[in-house]
Amino acid sequence: MELTVGPATYRLVTVERDAQFTAHAVRVDTNERFGIETFAADPEDAERRLASWLEWQHEHTQALEGLQQAERAYHRAMAGAAFARPEDDSTEAARLSLESVNAARARLDEVRARRPNV
C-alpha cells in the first residue's frame, strides 16, 4: 500500500511476526525507512495506525516550521526596534511578531497534544 502525506509518498510494509502484525514506512523517493513501527492484531489496523502517525508527523513538522519562522521574524523585528527612532512603527511590528510567535507556539502545542497512541 502507498500513502502520500504532504510532499512525500510512503510504501507501507506490513509483516506478520509471532501472530502479530508490524507495519513500517519506506519513502518511495529514497527507498529509506521512515518513522516508527506499529503493531496490531491485524494488518489493516497496523497500517491504519502507521498512516495516522505519518499524517500527524507531517502536521507536527509544519507546525514546528511555522513556529521557527515566527521566531525568526520576531528576532528581526526586535533588532529593528532596538535601533529605531521613537517615531518609527517598529515597536508595533515587534508586538505583532510576538503575537505570531505565541499563536504558532499554541498551534504546535495543540498538534503535539493530538499525537496518536500507536
Secondary structure, DSSP 4 states (H G I P E B T S, - for coil): -EEEETTEEEEEEEEEETTEEEEEEEETTT--EEEEEEEESSHHHHHHHHHHHHHHHHHHHHHHHHHHHHHHHHHHHHHHHHT--TTSSHHHHHHHHHHHHHHHHHHHHHHHHT----
